[in-house]
Amino acid sequence: MMIKINSKESVEIVEDVFVNVINEAGSQYKSWDELTEEQQECFTRLSQGLRDVYEQYRDCLS
């Protein structure tokens, strides 16, 4: 899942594989195994929350 935060920041999450935070300072790629358990849970909740919002508004997007 690629999340565009604003014109200068993006977060790419592939659960159980990697997270890539991209901003003006560069790219911070971390494999899922490098993340702490708390970070894994945070990125999982973020990803799930966005999927839930997308499903809620999906019909009006097409």
PyMOL commands that set and color helices and strands:
alter all, ss='L'
color gray80, all
select helices_A, chain A and resi 32-34+37-61
alter helices_A, ss='H'
color red, helices_A
select strands_A, chain A and resi 2-6+9-14+18-23+26-31
alter strands_A, ss='S'
color yellow, strands_A
deselect
rebuild
show_as cartoon
